[in-house]
Each structure stands twice: as structure tokens, then as C-alpha cells.
Amino acid sequence: MSRLTTLITSKAKLAAIKVAITVLPAPRPIVLLGEDSAVRLCATIAHLSAKRVLIVTDDILFKLGVITPIAEALTANGVASVVFSGVKPDPTMSVVEQGLTMLRAERCDAVLAVGGGSSIDAAKVIALSYSNNKHPRELVGILKARKPSLPLFVVPTTAGTGSEVTVGAVISDDVSHQKGLVLDPRLVPLATALDPKIMAGMPRGVTADTGMDALTHALEAWMSDFANAETDYYAGAAVGMIFNNLPVAWADGKNLQAREALGLASHYAGLALNHAGLGYVHGIAHQLGAFYGVPHGRANATVLPHILDFNRDVSMARLAQLARQVELAGVGQSDRVAADNLIKHVKQLVLDLQINTHIPKMNAGDFPAIIAGAFAEVHGTYAVAKYMDEDEALKILYTLQQPAQLA
């Protein structure tokens, strides 16, 4: 398909999405911020009349005892809880079904996600499937639900996905591992706790990956044709906070001030992408996860510099504006210099965080399917600033295959 044909067909689909965004604005959760906010959230859950909560998490967090103080705080507030700890990275439909089965068996009336993006996404779909009496697979797509979600609450343990505020959830197919995107404002939780003490246990590599995930959300929202004054406010703030705090938290994981700033930056980036959307970074990164098991944040970090280069000319004025906002360029510098400064800073950040700049074991035989999957996600879904053809996508994939330094 030619670039022109892609543009015409995508623009028609995007027009309908823009109307839907305008008519159905995303709700926003109550946000509790700061140390021990996860425990304080338990009182909020009680105030909202929950009696028995399904806690959705992964086995590692459960064994580390992260869930214990939260369950105890729920009990102290008169709320019973049961734990579903079966979430795995890139959760599949069967994982969601298992959680749904436990929710029904235990007669829970609310869901609390504690974890990273995988646990939050699984919890979102569990809660929405239950209230709509639909199989999780029936919710894949845009606005497939008809009823509000079961009351949902979130405690993120990472600062990256922004899932506690976004209108989307990603669930993988058990066999193909292709990712299905559920898009619905009903997925947004009632309340969330951004607790730096919970996030302080993140390993250095996870801190880097998730921080770059949040940066990607903010930058793709900034470059989107759906961007507006409000999304720019949140995306710009997120970029500045990540540049200033991600290296600090990576070097010293116990720095709670940096952790709190990153948690808020991730939240802001999530607010921005709710309306402005994403782009080719996510489209390609999702395929790298499906084909090679690359963690999502790391895949974003490796792809992001190449999409910034791809968008350099068409997004130059916008990138220059952002560079000046985050003090990477002066007023007297040209847009080209300012935009280049921003792109160079992102590339240097990837290197400073010791993120591998290529994807090992990539197979060129997979590239046509990877491109097809990425284009199927992006075209007609995300308001990208510039449309990519297959040759341009192949060039990026071949570059990712090579262990070379970022230029």
C-alpha cells in the first residue's frame, strides 16, 4: 500500500476516533500521592463501599511481601481481600480468565491492581469483563463494553506505563502472543496511589525500562496530530521530570523524591496519551515483544531514537519547542539545532542507562510480519505526524538488528 493510500484511509478512521474522544472524554482517577499513599488508598476503597476485594498482582511481588501491608490495611478498614497472583509479563487471555474465575468464586465486589503494567492491564480487563458479562476477547477493540467496570483501584509498583490513568489495556493471545488492545474510558480506575516507597524496590534495569516507557508515551503524544494545549502541558511536564529524575533514580533507587517525581511523570504521560495517542514506537515495540519477548519498556527505548530521527523534519518545530521548554536549547538557536539537541539527549539517556541499543536474535525472515503487525496497529489508530512505508520500516528493523552505537 502506498504512503498516500495509507494516509487517506487512516485519516478517515482517525476522524471517527477524534469524534469519539471528544464525545467520550476519559475520566480521571482520584490520585493519592506520596509515601504510604498505598495504605491510605485502602481507606478510600472502604469509603467507596467495597466489602471484598480481589487483589491482582504477580507472584514475585506476592512472595516479596509487597501485598501484605496492603491486605492488612484493607482488613483494618473493614474490607476483606483475596489475592490472585497469577499475572505474568504480557498477560494472556487465559491469565485474565483465571482471575475472572477467582473473582466470581470469591464473590468480590471490587478489584485492586498492585504491580506494573501487566498486573494493571489484567485487572482492568478482569473488572470490565465481569461487569459486562463478556469474554475478555470480546472486549478487544474500541468501545466494546456497554456497562461501567466493576470498581477498580490501582497501586503502580513501577513508574512507566501510566496504566493507572489510561483508557487502554493490552492482553496477548495465548498461542500467537499477538497483543490485543482494549480501548474504553470505562477502564480508568476510580482511584490510584502513587507511592514512592512501593516503587523504591525496582531493580536498576526495570527503572530504566519503565522510565523510558513513560518518556516514549510523552514524546509520542507530543508529536501526535491529536496533540492540544492540555496534552502538551502534561507531556512537556513529563519529559522534563523524566530527564531530571530518571538518571537519579537509576543511580540511587532509594531516592524517594526522584521516585515520586517519576511516578507523577508517568501519570502525566498517561494523561497525555489518552487524548493524543501513540505512534510507530509502540507499534513496532509491541511486535518485538510478541516475536522475541523483549520487555515493553526496553523495546520502546531501542525504537524511540529511530522514530525521532524519522520524524525529525516533519516534527522539527514541535521538537524544538519542547527542547526549549526543557532547557535543552536557547531562544536564539534555530529549530533544527534545538530539535537535534532533544534527539541527542534522548539517545544519550538510552546509553547512560545502559540499555542495549539493538535487539539480539532478530530474524530478517520475521520482518514482513513485524511490519504488517505494527502498521495494522498504528494506521487508523494513532494520529502520527508522518506515515511510514515498508522500506523505511525495514531500514529501522535492520538497524535494530546490528550492535551499533546510536549516531
C-alpha positions as CSV (number, residue, x, y, z in Angstrom):
1,M,0.0,0.0,0.0
2,S,1.4,3.4,-1.0
3,R,2.0,6.1,1.6
4,L,-0.8,8.2,0.0
5,T,-3.3,5.4,0.2
6,T,-2.3,4.7,3.8
7,L,-2.7,8.4,4.7
8,I,-6.2,8.7,3.1
9,T,-7.6,5.5,4.7
10,S,-6.0,6.2,8.1
11,K,-7.3,9.8,8.2
12,A,-10.8,8.6,7.6
13,K,-10.6,6.2,10.6
14,L,-8.9,8.8,12.7
15,A,-11.7,11.3,12.1
16,A,-14.1,8.9,13.8
17,I,-11.7,8.3,16.7
18,K,-11.3,12.0,17.2
19,V,-15.1,12.4,17.4
20,A,-15.3,9.6,20.0
21,I,-12.5,11.2,22.1
22,T,-14.4,14.5,22.1
23,V,-17.8,13.0,22.9
24,L,-16.5,10.5,25.4
25,P,-13.7,12.2,27.4
26,A,-11.7,10.0,29.6
27,P,-12.5,10.1,33.4
28,R,-9.6,10.7,35.8
29,P,-9.0,8.7,39.0
30,I,-8.7,10.1,42.4
31,V,-4.9,10.4,42.9
32,L,-3.2,9.8,46.3
33,L,0.5,10.9,46.1
34,G,3.5,10.4,48.4
35,E,4.9,7.9,51.0
36,D,2.4,5.4,52.3
37,S,-0.3,6.5,49.9
38,A,-0.9,2.8,49.1
39,V,-2.0,2.2,52.6
40,R,-4.2,5.4,52.6
41,L,-5.8,4.1,49.4
42,C,-7.3,1.3,51.4
43,A,-9.4,3.7,53.4
44,T,-10.6,5.2,50.2
45,I,-11.7,1.8,49.0
46,A,-13.6,1.3,52.2
47,H,-15.3,4.7,51.8
48,L,-16.5,3.7,48.4
49,S,-18.4,0.8,49.9
50,A,-16.2,-2.2,48.8
51,K,-16.6,-5.2,51.0
52,R,-14.5,-7.9,49.4
53,V,-11.6,-7.0,47.0
54,L,-9.7,-9.2,44.5
55,I,-6.0,-8.1,44.6
56,V,-4.5,-8.7,41.2
57,T,-0.7,-9.0,41.2
58,D,2.2,-11.2,40.2
59,D,3.9,-14.0,42.1
60,I,7.2,-12.1,42.6
61,L,5.5,-9.2,44.4
62,F,3.4,-11.6,46.4
63,K,6.4,-13.6,47.6
64,L,8.4,-10.4,48.4
65,G,5.6,-9.4,50.8
66,V,4.6,-6.2,49.0
67,I,0.9,-7.2,49.2
68,T,0.9,-8.0,52.9
69,P,0.7,-4.4,54.3
70,I,-2.0,-3.5,51.7
71,A,-4.1,-6.5,52.6
72,E,-3.6,-5.7,56.3
73,A,-4.7,-2.1,55.7
74,L,-7.8,-3.3,53.9
75,T,-8.7,-5.6,56.8
76,A,-8.1,-2.7,59.3
77,N,-10.7,-0.7,57.2
78,G,-13.2,-3.5,57.3
79,V,-12.6,-4.8,53.8
80,A,-11.8,-8.4,53.1
81,S,-9.4,-9.4,50.3
82,V,-8.3,-12.4,48.3
83,V,-5.1,-12.5,46.2
84,F,-4.8,-13.5,42.5
85,S,-1.0,-13.7,41.9
86,G,-1.1,-15.4,38.5
87,V,-0.2,-12.4,36.4
88,K,2.8,-12.9,34.1
89,P,4.6,-10.3,31.9
90,D,2.5,-9.6,28.8
91,P,-0.6,-11.2,30.3
92,T,-2.6,-13.5,28.1
93,M,-6.3,-14.1,27.8
94,S,-6.0,-17.3,29.9
95,V,-4.5,-15.3,32.8
96,V,-7.4,-12.9,32.6
97,E,-9.9,-15.8,32.6
98,Q,-8.2,-17.3,35.7
99,G,-8.5,-14.0,37.6
100,L,-12.1,-13.7,36.4
101,T,-12.9,-17.2,37.7
102,M,-11.4,-16.4,41.1
103,L,-13.3,-13.1,41.3
104,R,-16.6,-14.9,40.7
105,A,-15.9,-17.8,43.0
106,E,-14.9,-15.4,45.8
107,R,-17.8,-13.0,45.2
108,C,-15.6,-9.9,45.1
109,D,-17.2,-6.6,44.5
110,A,-14.1,-4.6,43.6
111,V,-10.6,-5.1,42.1
112,L,-7.3,-3.7,43.3
113,A,-4.3,-4.0,41.0
114,V,-0.8,-3.9,42.6
115,G,2.1,-4.1,40.2
116,G,3.4,-2.9,36.9
117,G,1.6,-2.5,33.6
118,S,0.9,-6.3,33.2
119,S,-1.0,-6.5,36.5
120,I,-2.8,-3.3,35.9
121,D,-3.9,-4.3,32.4
122,A,-5.0,-7.7,33.6
123,A,-7.0,-6.2,36.4
124,K,-8.7,-3.7,34.1
125,V,-9.9,-6.4,31.7
126,I,-11.0,-8.7,34.6
127,A,-13.1,-5.9,36.1
128,L,-14.6,-4.9,32.8
129,S,-15.3,-8.4,31.6
130,Y,-17.1,-9.2,34.9
131,S,-19.4,-6.2,34.8
132,N,-20.3,-6.7,31.1
133,N,-20.6,-10.5,31.3
134,K,-18.3,-10.7,28.3
135,H,-15.3,-12.9,27.5
136,P,-12.1,-10.8,27.6
137,R,-11.6,-11.5,23.9
138,E,-14.9,-9.7,23.1
139,L,-13.6,-6.5,24.6
140,V,-10.6,-6.2,22.2
141,G,-11.1,-3.1,20.1
142,I,-12.6,0.3,20.6
143,L,-15.6,0.8,22.9
144,K,-16.7,-2.8,23.1
145,A,-18.2,-2.6,26.6
146,R,-21.7,-1.3,27.4
147,K,-21.6,-1.1,31.2
148,P,-19.2,0.5,33.7
149,S,-16.4,-1.5,35.1
150,L,-16.5,-3.2,38.5
151,P,-15.0,-0.7,40.9
152,L,-11.2,-0.7,40.2
153,F,-8.3,0.7,42.2
154,V,-4.6,0.7,41.3
155,V,-1.2,0.8,43.1
156,P,1.6,1.0,40.5
157,T,4.9,-0.5,41.5
158,T,6.7,0.9,38.5
159,A,6.9,4.4,37.1
160,G,6.4,3.9,33.4
161,T,3.2,2.6,31.9
162,G,0.8,5.2,33.3
163,S,-1.8,2.4,33.2
164,E,-3.5,3.8,36.3
165,V,-4.9,6.6,34.2
166,T,-5.1,5.4,30.6
167,V,-8.1,4.2,28.7
168,G,-6.3,1.2,27.3
169,A,-5.2,-2.3,28.3
170,V,-3.1,-4.8,26.3
171,I,-3.8,-8.5,26.5
172,S,-1.9,-11.1,24.5
173,D,-3.2,-14.1,22.6
174,D,-2.1,-17.4,24.3
175,V,-0.9,-19.0,21.0
176,S,0.3,-16.3,18.7
177,H,1.3,-13.9,21.5
178,Q,0.0,-11.1,19.4
179,K,-1.2,-8.2,21.6
180,G,-4.9,-7.2,21.6
181,L,-5.7,-3.6,22.6
182,V,-8.8,-2.9,24.6
183,L,-9.7,0.8,24.4
184,D,-12.5,2.2,26.6
185,P,-12.9,5.1,29.0
186,R,-14.6,2.6,31.4
187,L,-11.1,1.0,32.0
188,V,-9.9,4.1,34.0
189,P,-9.9,3.2,37.8
190,L,-11.7,5.1,40.5
191,A,-8.6,5.9,42.5
192,T,-4.8,5.3,42.4
193,A,-1.9,5.6,44.8
194,L,1.5,6.8,43.5
195,D,3.6,5.6,46.4
196,P,7.4,6.1,46.0
197,K,8.1,3.6,48.8
198,I,6.4,0.9,46.8
199,M,8.5,1.9,43.7
200,A,11.8,2.0,45.6
201,G,12.3,-1.7,45.3
202,M,12.5,-1.6,41.5
203,P,15.8,-3.0,40.1
204,R,18.0,-0.7,38.1
205,G,17.1,-2.3,34.8
206,V,13.4,-2.1,35.4
207,T,13.8,1.5,36.5
208,A,15.5,2.3,33.2
209,D,13.0,0.3,31.0
210,T,9.9,1.8,32.7
211,G,11.2,5.3,32.7
212,M,11.9,5.1,29.0
213,D,8.4,3.7,28.5
214,A,6.9,6.9,30.2
215,L,9.3,9.1,28.1
216,T,8.0,7.4,25.0
217,H,4.4,8.0,25.9
218,A,5.1,11.7,26.4
219,L,7.1,12.1,23.2
220,E,4.7,10.2,21.0
221,A,1.8,12.2,22.5
222,W,3.8,15.4,21.8
223,M,4.4,14.5,18.2
224,S,0.8,13.4,17.6
225,D,-1.5,15.3,15.3
226,F,-4.1,14.9,18.1
227,A,-2.0,16.9,20.5
228,N,-3.6,20.0,22.0
229,A,-2.8,22.6,24.7
230,E,-3.8,20.2,27.5
231,T,-1.8,17.2,26.3
232,D,1.2,19.4,25.7
233,Y,1.0,20.6,29.3
234,Y,1.2,17.1,30.6
235,A,3.6,15.6,28.0
236,G,6.0,18.5,28.3
237,A,6.0,18.3,32.1
238,A,6.6,14.6,31.9
239,V,9.6,14.9,29.6
240,G,11.2,17.5,31.9
241,M,10.6,15.4,35.0
242,I,12.0,12.2,33.4
243,F,15.1,13.9,32.1
244,N,15.8,15.4,35.6
245,N,14.9,12.4,37.7
246,L,15.3,9.1,35.8
247,P,19.2,9.2,36.0
248,V,18.9,10.0,39.7
249,A,16.5,7.1,40.5
250,W,18.6,4.7,38.3
251,A,21.7,5.6,40.2
252,D,20.0,5.6,43.7
253,G,16.9,3.5,43.8
254,K,16.1,4.6,47.3
255,N,15.8,8.3,46.4
256,L,12.2,8.7,47.2
257,Q,12.0,12.3,45.8
258,A,13.1,11.1,42.4
259,R,10.8,8.0,42.6
260,E,7.8,10.2,43.4
261,A,8.7,12.6,40.5
262,L,8.9,9.7,38.1
263,G,5.6,8.3,39.3
264,L,3.9,11.6,38.7
265,A,5.7,12.0,35.3
266,S,4.4,8.6,34.3
267,H,0.9,9.6,35.3
268,Y,1.2,12.9,33.3
269,A,2.4,11.0,30.3
270,G,-0.6,8.7,30.6
271,L,-3.0,11.7,30.7
272,A,-1.3,13.0,27.5
273,L,-1.6,9.8,25.6
274,N,-5.3,9.3,26.5
275,H,-6.1,12.1,24.1
276,A,-3.1,12.4,21.8
277,G,-2.4,8.7,21.4
278,L,0.9,7.0,20.5
279,G,2.7,6.1,17.3
280,Y,5.2,3.9,15.5
281,V,7.4,3.4,18.5
282,H,4.7,1.4,20.2
283,G,3.5,-0.3,17.0
284,I,7.0,-1.7,16.4
285,A,7.8,-2.3,20.1
286,H,4.6,-4.4,20.6
287,Q,5.8,-6.7,17.7
288,L,9.3,-7.0,19.2
289,G,7.6,-8.2,22.4
290,A,5.4,-10.7,20.6
291,F,8.2,-12.1,18.4
292,Y,11.2,-12.0,20.7
293,G,9.9,-11.5,24.3
294,V,11.5,-8.1,24.6
295,P,10.2,-6.2,27.7
296,H,7.9,-3.4,26.5
297,G,9.8,-0.5,28.0
298,R,13.1,-1.8,26.7
299,A,11.6,-2.3,23.2
300,N,10.4,1.3,23.3
301,A,13.8,2.6,24.4
302,T,15.5,0.9,21.5
303,V,13.0,2.0,18.9
304,L,12.4,5.6,20.1
305,P,15.6,7.2,18.8
306,H,14.9,5.9,15.3
307,I,11.4,7.2,15.2
308,L,12.7,10.6,16.5
309,D,15.1,10.6,13.6
310,F,12.3,9.5,11.2
311,N,10.1,12.4,12.4
312,R,12.9,15.0,12.7
313,D,11.9,17.1,9.7
314,V,8.1,16.9,9.9
315,S,8.1,17.5,13.7
316,M,11.1,19.9,13.8
317,A,9.2,22.9,15.1
318,R,7.4,20.9,17.7
319,L,10.5,19.1,18.9
320,A,12.3,22.5,19.0
321,Q,9.5,24.0,21.1
322,L,9.9,21.1,23.6
323,A,13.7,21.4,23.7
324,R,13.4,25.0,24.7
325,Q,10.8,24.2,27.3
326,V,13.0,21.6,29.0
327,E,16.0,23.9,28.7
328,L,18.0,21.9,26.1
329,A,18.1,24.9,23.7
330,G,18.1,28.6,23.9
331,V,15.7,31.0,22.3
332,G,18.3,32.2,19.8
333,Q,19.0,28.7,18.4
334,S,17.4,27.5,15.2
335,D,14.6,24.9,15.3
336,R,16.9,22.4,13.6
337,V,19.6,22.8,16.3
338,A,17.0,22.7,19.1
339,A,15.3,19.6,17.7
340,D,18.7,17.9,17.3
341,N,19.6,18.7,20.9
342,L,16.5,17.0,22.1
343,I,17.0,13.9,20.0
344,K,20.7,13.7,21.0
345,H,19.7,14.0,24.7
346,V,17.3,11.0,24.3
347,K,20.0,9.0,22.6
348,Q,22.5,9.8,25.4
349,L,20.0,8.9,28.0
350,V,19.5,5.5,26.5
351,L,23.3,4.9,26.6
352,D,23.7,6.3,30.1
353,L,21.0,3.9,31.4
354,Q,23.0,1.1,29.8
355,I,20.1,0.0,27.6
356,N,21.1,-2.3,24.7
357,T,20.6,-0.4,21.5
358,H,19.9,-3.5,19.4
359,I,17.6,-6.5,19.7
360,P,19.6,-9.8,19.8
361,K,18.4,-12.8,17.8
362,M,16.2,-10.8,15.4
363,N,15.4,-12.8,12.3
364,A,15.0,-10.9,9.0
365,G,12.5,-13.5,7.9
366,D,10.2,-12.1,10.6
367,F,10.4,-8.6,9.3
368,P,7.4,-8.6,6.9
369,A,5.1,-9.9,9.6
370,I,6.5,-7.4,12.2
371,I,5.9,-4.5,9.8
372,A,2.4,-5.8,9.0
373,G,1.5,-6.1,12.7
374,A,2.9,-2.7,13.5
375,F,1.2,-1.0,10.6
376,A,-2.1,-2.7,11.5
377,E,-1.9,-1.2,15.0
378,V,-0.8,2.3,14.0
379,H,-2.6,3.1,10.8
380,G,-6.1,4.4,11.6
381,T,-5.5,4.2,15.3
382,Y,-2.7,6.7,16.1
383,A,-2.5,10.3,14.6
384,V,1.2,10.0,13.6
385,A,2.9,13.1,12.2
386,K,4.3,11.2,9.3
387,Y,3.4,7.9,7.6
388,M,6.0,5.2,7.1
389,D,6.3,2.9,4.2
390,E,7.7,-0.7,4.3
391,D,11.2,0.2,3.1
392,E,11.5,2.8,5.9
393,A,10.3,0.3,8.4
394,L,12.7,-2.3,7.1
395,K,15.6,0.1,7.4
396,I,14.8,0.6,11.1
397,L,14.5,-3.1,11.8
398,Y,17.8,-3.9,10.1
399,T,19.4,-1.1,12.2
400,L,18.0,-2.7,15.4
401,Q,19.5,-6.0,14.3
402,Q,23.0,-4.6,14.4
403,P,25.0,-4.0,17.6
404,A,25.9,-0.4,16.7
405,Q,26.1,2.8,18.7
406,L,23.4,5.4,18.3
407,A,24.5,8.1,15.9
